[in-house]
Amino acid sequence: MTFPVFTSSQSEPLARGKELGTHLRDQILRNLSGYTDLFTVAGASGARVRAWGERALDRSAAWAPRLAEEIAGIAWGAGLEPWQVAVVNARTEILAAIDAGGAADVTGDGECSTSVVLPASGPARTVQTWDWHDHLRDAPVLWEYEPFPGHVVRTFTEAGALAKIGVNTAGLGVHFNILRHRSDSADVGVPVHLIARRILDEAATVAQAADIARSAEVSASTVITVVTEGDAGAVEISPAGVSVIPPGPDGVLLHCNHFLDAGLAEGERHATDRPFTYDRQRHLRDHVDGLSDADLTVRALAMLGHGPDDAPVCAHPDPEMPINQRWETIATIGLDVAAGRMRVHQGGPCRVTEATWQEF
């Protein structure tokens, strides 16, 4: 099985968005419906979600007007209002806002795990699992576009969201993990997915990516692990600040769903409620030999771990649980930043073979 692929032919934001929205209309509508269901189960009213979406659109327009224009184009093509597409792009911020209000928990034991290894010679070797709610398993799309002449971006994202995990032809790639911090709030800020998008559009170095992250006023936390051929840094983002975690002396950089920066870790929330993130981090460290392998299949299999006996790196949903508590490893992804491409497997590491990779 493979994820759908769309290549934009338009260069201007509004036209590019309209083309995407028209082509992926059905998938965007299903994605919006899935998030609407998730927000409802978590305790947010439709009116509140709309207000958050409108706020996210305003903050996006102030920080990145071209991206707000592209969101408006997607809405035009998909037959939606711009605030509805903003909701998809700001789903992390809306979930943080719901959480800050003390509504139903939308976190779980499953979540993303990322590994980056910088070998003594050759490009970075990366792999990550992307876990999310199983009723949204059909949301992902592989999208190729050219924000500026000669600069191509390829991203694994959700239909209607401007970016997530990806690579650009400047030799930079990003991985993506959610975090939670006590400073997260309902005062919706710049969506973290738009930060990933601007990094892919504009950055060629870890330092440039960190500067982009620091320029955004956010209301929710995440970590964007930035990789180039010879450098990497986990850019931890929260309303309390931004920190960059470098690889260790061995060239290894591992990240799950808790803060690694000592200062930001004082406000840690995800691991307080879901300590499995520490188990997954230890699992990655224990399997670093496999994660260092030049073969992506070997790296993916080194990620493999099932609870309760092992760290739940590979998540499978419990159908008896409500949708906000059902988690599935929807994709396993490796980046080739030197070539400006990625390889994507639909599902978790437990089903990876050489034949299951989708080249993008």
C-alpha angles and dihedrals in degrees: 000000000000138000119248116264126213126184117197119224096186123088103193117079099236094046093043091051093047091051092050093045092050094047096044098033097127094046092047091050091050091048092051090047091050092052092045088056091048093050091047093052089047090056106259121135122227091245092053092049091050091051090051091048092051090048091050090050092051092049091047092051091052094048101035113010094179090057092048087052090052091051088053089051093051089051091050092051095045095045094246138123115259092244089060093057088044087057090058091049092045098044091119091053093046092050089049090050091051090048092049089054092057096247126141116320114258097183125092146179091269119076142131125303122194133195128187123177123185106204124209088256132014133033127315118285113220141173135166140176118225112209124186142146110307096228086065095053091115094055100089124099133173108232129189120191140153112230092180130015110282095008112105124187126196116191139178102216143143119273107274096014114113097226147331124163113011156122137239133206090248085077099258131121137180136212121196134215130168121237134184126217135179089242092061109115148176091251091100114222137178108327112249089224088064089052088056089049094052091047090054091045099044114017132087098166139045090244092054090049092051091050090054091050092049091052093063125083104219137188099194135050133240141144121237109194107208120203134187129171093276107013141050140178135178104227104207110201128194138142085258092061148288126275132179118219112203126208117271123256087272091059092249123135117179126177135177127160106308132078117263097189106096095222097047091042088068087073095045115147109161096061092044089066100026111033092175087094088074090050090053091049090052090047091055092048091050090053099042092122090064092041088056094056119118090227112084092207090058090049092050093050089050087061092057115121133141128196147263094034095032136027108289097240089139107053128201122185125245104225090206092065125086115260094260089060100043114100131185134176095239098177143011113206138187126188127217101195094176091060097034092237142108137209118221132194119196104231137010132317091266089074100040120125131157089261097053098067118109111209116219 
